[in-house]
Amino acid sequence: MVQDTDVVVIGMGVGGEHVAERLAEAGLDVVGVEAELVGGECPYWACIPSKMMIRAGNLLAEARRVPGMAGQAETTADFTPVAARIRAEATDDWSDQVAVDRFTGKGGRFVRGHARLAGPGRVEADGQVFAARRAVVLATGSRPQIPPVPGLDNVPYWTNRQAIAAKEPPASLLVLGGGPIGLELAQAFARFGTVVTVVEAMDRLLPADEPEAGTLIADVLRAEGITVRTGARATGAHHRGDTFQLTLDSGEEVTGHQLLVATGRRPHLAGLGLETIGLDPDARTLPVDGQLRAAPGVWGVGDLTGLGMFTHVAMYQAEIAVRAVLGEPGPDADYRALPRVTFTDPEVASVGLTEQAAREQGLRVRTGIARLPSSARGWIHKAGNEGLIKLVEDAERGVLVGATSAGPAGGEVLYGLAVAVQAQVPVEQLRHMIYAYPTFHRAVENALTALGHD
């Protein structure tokens, strides 16, 4: 029997859950379908628990930076209670059942299982068929992107899920991938005593960010004892006993007691039945318009759109989709000032275009760089003060189109730069602001000076 409803949301990660709750609050009859945990990757295996691990490791690092003020007993810590605390707090504060109860308490109906489209406005889930009068919202997220390294499919490697679920740190760890996930976990495990080797195929770490940021974080990691191999493509993977081995294109072989594969993520569209509504089932991403519409009566939010695989993008898109489903006016999605943060120590945060991306768009570019250790706050901070501010200006219009903030509070300093990019604040206006002293963000003033004048 077909069950009528107003909206079906397929995938109850952060984006889908937000859409489902908001529409239920608005009085619509909403069915939410999730095969795993409500809340998705972020609260259980990604954003929340990883930052808890990072916080614990950072506290150890800070203690080690104070010679003579902390003894050895104070600067070492057992990973086991940290891991137990992370799991306990995730269970208490981000419980799947709590999320389900919150949704159903707002009038929603929840179905546990896999769902697929069965034609316009129709969804099959857990042996049931639903007919949506108003909308179907697709929010199935992403999955780890596993590179085609020979032998890797026969190796019991970790993804971020197994790394987060670890009860104790491995003696040594190979990290395949020098992007945000790989570097955050590499540094966290290293600070709990794991011997870590990072292998990145591109010629620098954080290849999507400014080269200066990649160089900075590589230098920091090496100084902390982490082995970094850039421009190193893995050509083979093997597992024997308790040893993992990667063969690199140089012929070098690197080994570890565990292997973490962190080479990015890909949108999850498999088995959704996109062909039943005239969409390409083999597409890499779900194409959506500015209001997140993928087809008549169908919206998509989150990672599967390929427009920024971040929790904040999913939440941003969710609000636009909610307005669109309710028929409320609102602006199209605007990704010009998309912020990104890698929560290493130092944090590496960026917004908008990199210098290279701006030049590829044909802009006449000026850049300015300020090194954090040379700023007043950097000098005061001393140990752990590595960082920089880089500004990317469209010189024709005199506005910033991109910026990078790396440092002890890089993600927080980014906020002001993101506002400047989003609002297209004239650079000359930024030059005449008052920057509080002595703050990390005051280095923005130095970077503006380095931009120079026409």
C-alpha positions as CSV (number, residue, x, y, z in Angstrom):
1,M,0.0,0.0,0.0
2,V,1.3,3.5,-0.9
3,Q,1.5,5.9,2.0
4,D,0.9,9.6,1.3
5,T,3.1,12.2,2.9
6,D,4.2,15.7,2.2
7,V,8.0,15.2,2.2
8,V,10.4,12.3,2.2
9,V,14.0,12.9,3.2
10,I,16.5,10.2,2.2
11,G,19.5,10.4,4.4
12,M,19.4,11.9,7.9
13,G,22.9,13.2,8.3
14,V,23.4,16.8,9.4
15,G,21.8,18.3,6.3
16,G,18.9,15.8,5.9
17,E,18.2,15.8,9.6
18,H,18.0,19.6,9.6
19,V,15.7,19.7,6.6
20,A,13.4,17.0,8.1
21,E,13.1,18.7,11.5
22,R,12.5,22.2,10.1
23,L,9.8,21.0,7.7
24,A,8.2,19.0,10.5
25,E,8.2,22.1,12.7
26,A,6.5,23.9,9.8
27,G,3.6,21.5,10.0
28,L,4.4,19.2,7.1
29,D,4.1,15.5,7.2
30,V,7.7,14.4,6.9
31,V,9.2,10.9,6.6
32,G,12.9,10.6,7.3
33,V,14.8,7.6,6.2
34,E,18.3,6.6,7.5
35,A,20.2,3.3,7.2
36,E,22.9,4.1,9.7
37,L,22.9,6.7,12.5
38,V,20.9,9.9,12.5
39,G,23.2,12.8,12.4
40,G,25.5,11.1,9.9
41,E,29.3,11.1,9.8
42,C,29.9,14.3,11.7
43,P,28.9,13.5,15.3
44,Y,30.1,9.9,15.3
45,W,33.1,9.5,13.1
46,A,34.3,12.9,11.9
47,C,33.9,16.5,13.0
48,I,33.0,16.0,16.7
49,P,35.1,13.0,17.9
50,S,38.2,14.0,15.8
51,K,38.3,17.5,17.3
52,M,38.0,15.9,20.7
53,M,41.1,13.7,19.9
54,I,42.9,16.8,18.5
55,R,42.1,18.9,21.6
56,A,43.6,16.2,23.9
57,G,46.7,16.0,21.7
58,N,47.0,19.7,21.6
59,L,47.0,20.0,25.4
60,L,49.9,17.5,25.5
61,A,51.8,19.6,22.9
62,E,51.2,22.8,24.8
63,A,52.6,21.2,28.0
64,R,55.7,20.0,26.2
65,R,56.3,23.6,25.0
66,V,56.9,24.8,28.5
67,P,60.4,23.5,29.5
68,G,60.8,23.2,33.2
69,M,57.2,23.8,34.0
70,A,55.8,20.4,33.3
71,G,57.4,17.1,34.2
72,Q,57.4,14.0,32.1
73,A,54.3,12.6,33.9
74,E,52.4,15.7,33.0
75,T,53.3,15.6,29.4
76,T,52.4,12.1,28.5
77,A,48.9,10.6,28.5
78,D,47.2,7.3,27.9
79,F,45.2,7.2,24.8
80,T,42.7,4.7,26.2
81,P,40.8,7.0,28.6
82,V,40.7,9.7,25.9
83,A,39.2,7.2,23.4
84,A,36.7,6.0,26.0
85,R,35.7,9.5,26.8
86,I,35.2,10.4,23.2
87,R,32.9,7.4,22.7
88,A,31.0,8.0,25.9
89,E,30.4,11.6,25.2
90,A,29.3,10.9,21.6
91,T,26.9,8.3,22.9
92,D,25.5,10.7,25.6
93,D,25.3,13.9,23.6
94,W,24.9,12.7,20.0
95,S,22.8,9.5,20.5
96,D,21.1,8.1,17.5
97,Q,18.0,7.5,19.6
98,V,18.0,11.0,21.0
99,A,18.0,12.3,17.4
100,V,15.2,10.0,16.3
101,D,13.1,11.0,19.4
102,R,13.7,14.7,18.7
103,F,12.5,14.3,15.1
104,T,9.5,12.2,15.9
105,G,8.6,14.5,18.8
106,K,8.2,17.2,16.1
107,G,5.7,15.1,14.3
108,G,8.0,13.4,11.9
109,R,7.9,9.7,10.9
110,F,11.2,7.8,11.0
111,V,12.1,4.7,8.9
112,R,15.3,2.8,9.5
113,G,16.6,1.3,6.3
114,H,17.9,2.0,2.7
115,A,15.7,4.1,0.4
116,R,15.5,4.6,-3.3
117,L,13.5,6.6,-5.7
118,A,10.7,4.7,-7.5
119,G,9.6,7.4,-9.9
120,P,8.5,11.1,-9.5
121,G,7.5,11.7,-5.9
122,R,7.8,8.0,-4.9
123,V,10.2,6.5,-2.5
124,E,10.7,2.8,-1.5
125,A,12.1,2.3,2.0
126,D,12.2,-0.8,4.2
127,G,9.5,-2.5,2.2
128,Q,7.2,0.5,2.3
129,V,6.3,2.9,-0.5
130,F,5.7,6.6,0.1
131,A,4.2,9.2,-2.2
132,A,5.5,12.7,-1.5
133,R,3.1,15.5,-2.3
134,R,5.6,18.4,-1.9
135,A,9.1,17.1,-2.1
136,V,11.8,14.5,-2.0
137,V,15.0,15.6,-0.5
138,L,18.2,13.6,-1.2
139,A,20.9,13.9,1.5
140,T,22.9,10.6,1.3
141,G,26.3,12.2,2.0
142,S,29.6,10.8,0.9
143,R,31.9,7.8,1.4
144,P,35.7,7.5,1.6
145,Q,37.4,7.7,-1.8
146,I,39.7,4.7,-2.0
147,P,42.5,5.1,-4.5
148,P,43.2,2.3,-7.1
149,V,46.5,1.2,-5.4
150,P,47.3,-2.4,-6.4
151,G,46.8,-4.7,-3.5
152,L,44.9,-2.2,-1.4
153,D,41.6,-4.0,-1.7
154,N,43.2,-7.0,0.1
155,V,44.5,-4.9,3.0
156,P,42.5,-4.3,6.2
157,Y,43.1,-0.6,6.2
158,W,41.5,2.0,8.4
159,T,39.3,4.9,7.2
160,N,38.5,7.7,9.5
161,R,35.8,5.6,11.1
162,Q,38.2,2.9,12.3
163,A,40.8,5.5,13.4
164,I,38.2,7.3,15.5
165,A,37.0,4.0,17.0
166,A,40.5,2.9,18.0
167,K,40.8,2.0,21.7
168,E,44.6,2.4,21.7
169,P,47.1,4.0,19.4
170,P,49.1,1.8,17.1
171,A,52.9,1.7,17.6
172,S,53.3,3.1,14.1
173,L,50.9,4.4,11.4
174,L,51.0,5.0,7.7
175,V,48.7,7.7,6.5
176,L,47.9,7.6,2.8
177,G,46.7,11.1,2.0
178,G,48.0,14.5,3.0
179,G,44.7,16.3,3.1
180,P,42.7,17.6,6.1
181,I,41.5,14.2,7.4
182,G,44.9,12.5,7.1
183,L,46.9,15.4,8.6
184,E,44.5,15.9,11.6
185,L,44.6,12.3,12.5
186,A,48.3,11.9,11.8
187,Q,49.2,14.7,14.2
188,A,46.7,13.5,16.9
189,F,48.1,10.0,16.9
190,A,51.7,11.2,16.8
191,R,51.1,13.3,20.0
192,F,50.0,10.1,21.7
193,G,53.2,8.3,20.9
194,T,52.5,6.8,17.5
195,V,55.3,6.9,14.9
196,V,53.6,8.4,11.9
197,T,54.5,8.5,8.2
198,V,52.4,10.6,5.8
199,V,52.4,9.7,2.1
200,E,50.9,12.3,-0.4
201,A,50.9,11.9,-4.2
202,M,50.8,15.6,-4.9
203,D,53.9,17.7,-4.5
204,R,52.7,19.3,-1.2
205,L,50.5,18.7,1.7
206,L,47.0,20.3,1.7
207,P,47.1,20.5,-2.1
208,A,43.7,22.3,-2.3
209,D,45.1,25.2,-0.2
210,E,47.8,27.8,-0.8
211,P,51.3,26.3,-1.3
212,E,52.6,28.4,1.6
213,A,50.1,26.7,3.9
214,G,51.2,23.2,2.7
215,T,54.9,24.1,3.3
216,L,54.1,25.5,6.7
217,I,52.3,22.4,8.0
218,A,54.9,20.1,6.5
219,D,57.6,21.9,8.4
220,V,55.6,21.7,11.6
221,L,54.9,18.0,11.3
222,R,58.5,17.2,10.5
223,A,59.6,19.2,13.5
224,E,57.3,17.0,15.6
225,G,58.9,13.8,14.3
226,I,56.4,12.9,11.6
227,T,57.8,11.6,8.4
228,V,56.3,13.4,5.4
229,R,56.6,12.0,1.9
230,T,55.2,14.4,-0.8
231,G,55.3,13.7,-4.5
232,A,55.1,10.1,-3.6
233,R,52.5,7.9,-5.3
234,A,51.7,4.6,-3.8
235,T,52.1,1.8,-6.3
236,G,51.4,-1.2,-4.1
237,A,50.0,-2.2,-0.7
238,H,50.7,-5.3,1.3
239,H,49.8,-6.7,4.7
240,R,51.7,-9.4,6.5
241,G,51.1,-10.3,10.1
242,D,51.0,-7.1,12.1
243,T,52.8,-5.0,9.4
244,F,51.4,-2.9,6.6
245,Q,53.6,-1.9,3.7
246,L,53.3,0.7,1.0
247,T,55.5,0.7,-2.1
248,L,56.1,4.1,-3.6
249,D,56.7,5.0,-7.2
250,S,60.3,5.8,-6.2
251,G,60.8,2.2,-5.3
252,E,61.0,3.0,-1.6
253,E,58.9,0.9,0.8
254,V,57.4,2.3,4.0
255,T,55.9,0.2,6.8
256,G,53.7,0.6,9.8
257,H,51.5,-1.3,12.2
258,Q,48.4,0.2,10.8
259,L,47.4,2.0,7.6
260,L,44.9,4.9,7.4
261,V,43.5,5.7,4.0
262,A,42.5,9.3,3.9
263,T,42.5,10.3,0.2
264,G,39.2,12.3,0.2
265,R,35.6,11.5,-0.1
266,R,33.1,11.0,-2.9
267,P,29.4,11.7,-3.1
268,H,27.2,8.6,-2.4
269,L,24.6,8.2,-5.2
270,A,24.7,4.5,-5.8
271,G,21.4,2.7,-5.7
272,L,19.3,5.9,-5.3
273,G,17.2,5.2,-8.4
274,L,18.0,8.5,-10.0
275,E,17.2,7.0,-13.4
276,T,13.5,6.8,-12.3
277,I,13.3,10.6,-12.3
278,G,15.3,11.2,-15.4
279,L,18.7,11.8,-13.8
280,D,22.0,10.1,-14.6
281,P,22.6,7.2,-12.1
282,D,26.3,7.2,-12.9
283,A,26.9,10.9,-12.2
284,R,29.7,11.7,-9.9
285,T,27.6,14.4,-8.1
286,L,24.0,15.4,-8.0
287,P,23.5,18.5,-10.1
288,V,21.4,21.2,-8.3
289,D,20.4,24.7,-9.1
290,G,20.8,27.8,-6.9
291,Q,17.8,26.7,-4.8
292,L,19.2,23.1,-4.5
293,R,16.6,21.7,-6.9
294,A,17.8,18.6,-8.8
295,A,14.6,17.9,-10.6
296,P,10.9,18.9,-10.3
297,G,9.9,18.2,-6.7
298,V,13.4,16.9,-5.9
299,W,16.1,18.7,-3.8
300,G,19.6,17.7,-2.9
301,V,21.7,18.9,0.1
302,G,25.1,18.1,1.5
303,D,28.1,16.1,0.2
304,L,26.3,14.5,-2.7
305,T,26.0,17.9,-4.4
306,G,29.8,18.1,-4.6
307,L,29.7,21.8,-3.8
308,G,31.7,21.5,-0.6
309,M,32.0,18.4,1.6
310,F,31.7,20.2,4.9
311,T,29.1,20.1,7.7
312,H,28.6,23.9,7.4
313,V,27.8,23.6,3.7
314,A,25.2,20.9,4.3
315,M,23.6,23.1,7.0
316,Y,23.7,26.2,4.7
317,Q,22.2,24.2,1.8
318,A,19.5,22.7,4.1
319,E,18.2,26.1,5.0
320,I,17.9,27.1,1.4
321,A,16.1,23.8,0.5
322,V,13.7,24.3,3.4
323,R,12.7,27.7,2.2
324,A,12.3,26.4,-1.4
325,V,10.1,23.5,-0.3
326,L,7.9,25.9,1.8
327,G,7.7,28.3,-1.2
328,E,9.4,31.1,0.8
329,P,11.6,33.6,-1.1
330,G,15.3,33.6,-0.5
331,P,18.6,34.1,-2.4
332,D,20.3,31.4,-4.3
333,A,23.3,29.5,-2.8
334,D,26.5,31.6,-2.9
335,Y,29.8,29.8,-2.5
336,R,32.1,32.7,-3.2
337,A,33.1,32.9,0.5
338,L,33.2,29.2,1.2
339,P,35.3,28.7,4.4
340,R,37.5,25.6,5.0
341,V,39.5,24.7,8.1
342,T,42.0,22.0,8.7
343,F,42.2,21.5,12.5
344,T,45.9,20.7,12.7
345,D,48.2,22.7,15.1
346,P,48.5,25.3,13.7
347,E,45.0,25.4,12.2
348,V,45.0,26.1,8.5
349,A,41.9,28.0,7.4
350,S,41.0,29.5,4.1
351,V,38.1,31.2,2.3
352,G,37.2,31.9,-1.3
353,L,39.8,31.5,-4.1
354,T,43.5,30.6,-3.8
355,E,46.0,32.7,-5.8
356,Q,46.2,30.0,-8.5
357,A,42.4,29.7,-8.8
358,A,42.0,33.4,-9.0
359,R,44.6,33.6,-11.8
360,E,42.9,30.7,-13.6
361,Q,39.7,32.8,-13.6
362,G,41.6,35.5,-15.4
363,L,41.7,38.0,-12.5
364,R,44.5,40.5,-12.1
365,V,45.8,39.3,-8.8
366,R,47.8,40.9,-6.0
367,T,48.8,39.0,-2.9
368,G,50.1,39.9,0.5
369,I,51.6,37.6,3.1
370,A,52.3,38.3,6.8
371,R,54.2,35.7,8.9
372,L,52.6,35.2,12.3
373,P,55.9,34.9,14.3
374,S,56.8,38.4,13.1
375,S,53.6,39.9,14.5
376,A,53.3,41.2,18.1
377,R,51.0,38.4,19.2
378,G,53.2,35.8,17.5
379,W,56.3,37.1,19.3
380,I,54.4,37.0,22.6
381,H,53.1,33.5,21.9
382,K,56.6,32.1,21.2
383,A,56.5,28.3,21.1
384,G,53.8,27.1,18.8
385,N,53.4,30.4,17.0
386,E,53.9,29.1,13.4
387,G,51.4,30.6,11.0
388,L,50.7,33.1,8.3
389,I,48.1,35.4,6.7
390,K,47.8,35.4,2.9
391,L,45.4,37.7,1.1
392,V,44.3,37.4,-2.5
393,E,43.0,40.6,-4.1
394,D,41.2,41.2,-7.3
395,A,43.2,44.3,-8.2
396,E,40.7,45.5,-10.8
397,R,37.9,45.7,-8.2
398,G,40.0,46.3,-5.2
399,V,38.4,43.6,-3.1
400,L,39.6,40.4,-1.6
401,V,38.5,37.2,-3.4
402,G,40.4,34.8,-1.1
403,A,42.4,34.6,2.1
404,T,44.3,32.0,4.2
405,S,44.7,32.2,8.0
406,A,47.1,29.7,9.5
407,G,48.1,29.8,13.2
408,P,47.1,28.9,16.7
409,A,43.6,30.3,16.1
410,G,43.5,30.2,12.3
411,G,39.9,29.1,12.1
412,E,38.7,31.9,14.4
413,V,40.8,34.6,12.7
414,L,39.3,33.5,9.3
415,Y,35.9,34.9,10.3
416,G,36.7,38.5,9.6
417,L,38.4,37.6,6.3
418,A,35.3,35.6,5.3
419,V,33.1,38.6,6.0
420,A,35.4,40.8,3.8
421,V,35.2,38.3,0.9
422,Q,31.5,37.7,1.2
423,A,30.6,41.4,1.5
424,Q,33.2,42.5,-1.0
425,V,34.6,45.1,1.4
426,P,37.0,47.4,-0.5
427,V,40.6,46.7,0.5
428,E,41.1,50.4,1.1
429,Q,38.4,50.3,3.7
430,L,40.1,47.3,5.3
431,R,43.3,49.3,5.5
432,H,41.6,52.0,7.6
433,M,40.1,49.6,10.2
434,I,41.3,49.5,13.8
435,Y,42.8,46.1,14.6
436,A,42.9,45.2,18.3
437,Y,46.4,44.9,19.8
438,P,47.9,42.4,20.5
439,T,45.8,39.8,18.6
440,F,46.6,37.2,16.0
441,H,44.1,38.9,13.7
442,R,46.2,42.1,13.8
443,A,48.5,40.3,11.3
444,V,45.8,41.0,8.7
445,E,46.9,44.6,8.8
446,N,50.5,43.5,8.0
447,A,49.2,41.4,5.1
448,L,47.3,44.4,3.7
449,T,50.5,46.4,3.8
450,A,52.2,43.7,1.9
451,L,49.5,43.9,-0.8
452,G,50.9,47.3,-1.7
453,H,49.1,49.9,-3.8
454,D,48.6,50.5,-7.5
